[in-house]
Amino acid sequence: LSYYRKKEELEKIFSSINVKYGISLIKELELDKHLNLSNIDNLIITSSVIGIWAQLGVVDVYDFTNNEKDMIKKINELNNLDVLDNYNLYKYGLYISSVVGEIHNINKKDIACKFNSLSINSINDININANEICMLLNKKPGYFLKEIFNDIERKIVYKELENDKEVLKKYISDKYINNKKWISLNF
């Protein structure tokens, strides 16, 4: 069978209400070797098929879409981090965080509640834009904007900085205009 066909059949098993039984049959019949599922003994069943694939480590064996590969990569990254950390929740989003939470036996409601309490859910939620920062710094747009946005984004997510335009302007002014070390590196 082609890997496409194998993947298709495995996804039927992984999304079935009898997923545990299907996986036990794969092991019992020793099909895991023929399906390149060497990590199946360590598998924690999740409600997400992509969460199961992420644990199996077969992204280079089976044909996944770019979107699936991206989600698998993010699940595997977050799997080694603290799922309930504010910045990780923000960076990986609710879906990826929930899948990894399942792997770690963390209640989905706890993850959703913490995610919903974040000050921002994307960089677009920050109450200052690139043009306003450039005007404040009296500078043309450049690579320095990424550094500033990363800084304020992290501080807002960790509730160290209020997501208010005037507060952000003051913070940027204090840190980036009045900071001689930063000025010498970036101007």
C-alpha positions in Angstrom: 0.0 0.0 0.0 1.1 3.5 -0.6 1.8 5.8 2.3 -1.1 8.0 1.2 -3.4 5.0 1.6 -1.9 3.9 4.9 -2.3 7.5 6.2 -5.9 7.5 5.1 -6.7 4.3 6.9 -4.8 5.3 10.0 -6.7 8.5 10.2 -9.9 6.5 10.1 -8.7 4.6 13.1 -7.3 7.7 14.9 -10.7 9.5 14.5 -12.8 6.5 15.5 -14.6 6.1 18.8 -12.8 2.8 19.0 -9.3 4.3 18.6 -7.9 2.5 21.6 -9.1 -0.8 20.2 -7.7 0.0 16.8 -4.3 0.9 18.2 -4.2 -2.3 20.3 -4.9 -4.3 17.1 -2.1 -2.5 15.3 0.2 -3.5 18.1 -1.1 -7.1 18.5 -0.9 -7.8 14.8 2.6 -6.1 14.7 1.5 -3.8 12.0 3.3 -0.9 13.7 6.6 -2.1 12.0 5.0 -2.1 8.5 3.3 1.3 9.2 6.6 2.9 10.5 4.9 3.6 13.8 7.8 2.9 16.1 6.6 5.3 18.8 3.1 3.8 19.1 3.9 2.3 22.5 4.3 5.8 24.0 1.2 7.2 22.3 -1.3 9.2 24.4 -4.6 9.3 22.6 -6.0 12.8 21.9 -9.3 13.9 20.4 -7.2 15.5 17.7 -5.9 13.3 14.9 -3.0 15.8 14.4 -2.2 15.4 18.1 -1.8 11.7 17.5 0.3 12.1 14.4 2.6 14.6 16.3 3.4 12.0 18.8 4.3 9.3 16.3 7.2 11.2 14.7 6.3 10.2 11.2 6.2 13.6 9.5 9.0 12.6 7.1 7.4 9.2 6.3 3.8 10.1 5.6 2.5 12.8 3.2 1.3 15.7 5.3 0.1 19.1 4.0 2.1 22.1 4.9 -0.6 23.1 7.4 -0.5 19.7 9.1 3.4 19.8 9.2 3.2 23.3 10.8 0.7 22.1 13.4 2.8 19.0 14.2 5.9 21.1 14.5 4.1 23.5 16.9 2.6 20.6 19.0 6.1 19.1 19.4 7.7 22.4 20.3 5.0 23.2 22.9 5.1 19.6 24.2 8.5 20.4 25.7 7.4 23.7 27.3 5.0 24.8 30.0 1.5 24.8 28.3 0.0 27.1 30.9 2.7 29.8 30.6 0.9 33.0 29.3 3.4 33.6 26.5 3.2 29.9 25.3 -0.6 30.1 25.3 -0.4 33.3 23.3 2.3 32.1 20.9 0.8 28.7 20.1 -2.9 29.6 20.4 -5.8 27.8 21.9 -6.0 24.8 19.6 -2.3 23.8 19.8 -2.3 24.4 23.5 -5.4 22.3 24.0 -3.9 19.4 22.0 -0.7 19.5 24.1 -2.8 19.9 27.2 -4.5 16.6 26.4 -1.1 14.9 26.0 -0.2 16.3 29.5 -3.6 15.5 31.0 -4.4 19.2 31.6 -8.0 20.1 31.7 -9.2 21.9 28.5 -11.3 24.2 30.5 -8.3 25.4 32.5 -6.4 26.1 29.3 -9.4 27.9 27.7 -9.9 30.0 30.8 -6.3 31.0 31.0 -6.2 31.7 27.3 -9.3 33.8 27.5 -7.8 35.9 30.3 -4.8 36.9 28.1 -4.6 40.7 27.5 -4.0 40.2 23.8 -4.5 37.2 21.5 -2.4 38.5 18.5 0.1 41.2 17.7 -2.8 43.1 16.0 -4.4 43.6 19.4 -1.5 45.8 20.6 -2.8 49.4 20.9 0.1 51.0 19.1 1.2 50.5 15.5 4.4 50.6 13.6 3.8 54.1 12.2 3.1 55.5 15.7 6.3 53.9 17.0 8.3 55.4 14.1 6.8 58.8 14.7 7.6 58.6 18.4 11.2 57.6 17.7 11.5 60.0 14.7 12.8 57.2 12.6 11.9 55.4 9.3 10.6 51.9 9.6 13.3 49.2 10.0 14.3 46.0 11.7 14.2 47.7 15.1 10.4 47.6 15.0 10.5 43.8 15.4 12.6 44.1 18.5 10.2 46.7 20.0 7.1 44.7 19.1 8.6 41.5 20.6 9.4 43.4 23.8 6.0 45.1 24.3 4.1 42.0 23.2 5.8 39.8 25.8 5.4 42.4 28.5 1.7 42.8 27.7 1.1 39.1 27.7 2.8 38.7 31.1 0.8 41.7 32.4 3.9 43.7 33.1 2.7 46.4 30.8 -0.8 47.7 30.2 -2.1 47.6 26.6 -3.0 51.3 26.6 -1.6 53.6 23.9 -0.3 56.3 26.3 1.3 53.7 28.6 2.9 52.0 25.6 4.2 55.4 24.3 5.7 56.2 27.6 7.3 52.8 27.9 8.8 53.0 24.4 10.0 56.5 25.1 11.6 55.6 28.4 13.2 52.4 27.1 14.1 53.3 23.5 14.5 57.0 23.3 16.2 57.7 26.6 18.3 54.5 26.6 21.8 55.5 25.3 22.9 51.9 24.9 19.9 51.0 22.7 20.3 54.2 20.7 24.0 53.5 20.0 23.1 50.0 18.8 20.2 51.0 16.6 20.6 54.5 15.3 
